[in-house]
Amino acid sequence: MKIENDGSGLPEALRELERRMLDEQPERVVLGDDSDTALAAALVAAKLGIEIEATEAARAASSANGRVIAQLAQPYTQPA
């Protein structure tokens, strides 16, 4: 699932991602960065009880988003 952030901000991303996750019912969400959209995806997935995995870049300790994502997600291990 990919969502484009058109600049309307975190509240709109939260609403759109929740709608899409409820419709598509993913087994897990994999985050690749620490963007606002990734943060929104992590928050919505946590709310809905969906497994969250995040790359090292998404769990960046240098950003507030990354620190929150790190609290919600398991490290992502790329399949061999």
N, C-alpha and C positions, 0 to 999 in steps of 0.2 A: 504494500500500500504506500503510495507516495502522495503527499499533499504539497501544493505550492503555497508559500506564504506570500500573499499579495500586499503585505504591509498593513493589514487590518488589525494585526496584533494578536496577542496571546488569547484574549477571550474568544475571538472568532475561531482561532485554531482549535481551542478546546471544544467548542460546540461542533465544529465540522468533524474533528477526529472522533468524538464520541458517537456521532451519527453514523460515521462510516464503520467504526469498530462494532457497533451494535448490528449493523446490516451484514457485515462480512464475517464476523465472529472469528477472528484469527486465533490460532493456538498460541502464538507468541509475537512479540514485537522486537525487532532488532534495530538498535539505534546506532548510527554511524558518526554522529557529531554532537556537539553541545549547543546547537541552535535553539532558538525559541520554539520552533516546531518540534524538535526532538524532545524538549522539556514537556511540551503539551502532550505529546504522544505518551511519554512516560507517566505523566499524571493521570491521563485517561485510562491507560492500560492498568495502572495500579487500582484505580477506582473500580474497574470492571473485573478485576481478578485475572487479568491476562498476564502470562509470563513475559518478563522484560529481560532482554539481553542487550548489552551495550559494549561497543568497542572501547579501547583505551582512550581514543580521541573523544568519545562521548562522555567518558567519566573524568575529564580533565579537571584536576584539582585547582587549576588556575582560574576557573570561571565559576560563578555562582550556579549556573545551569548544570555544569559538569558535576559539581558537588552534590546537588540534589539528585541528579540522575544516578550517581554512584550509590546513593542510599537506597534507591528503588530497584536497581537492576543487578543482575548477575553478569559477570564478565562474559563476553561473547568469544567463543572459540570457533574459529573457522573450520569447517569440515575438511578432512584430508582429501 
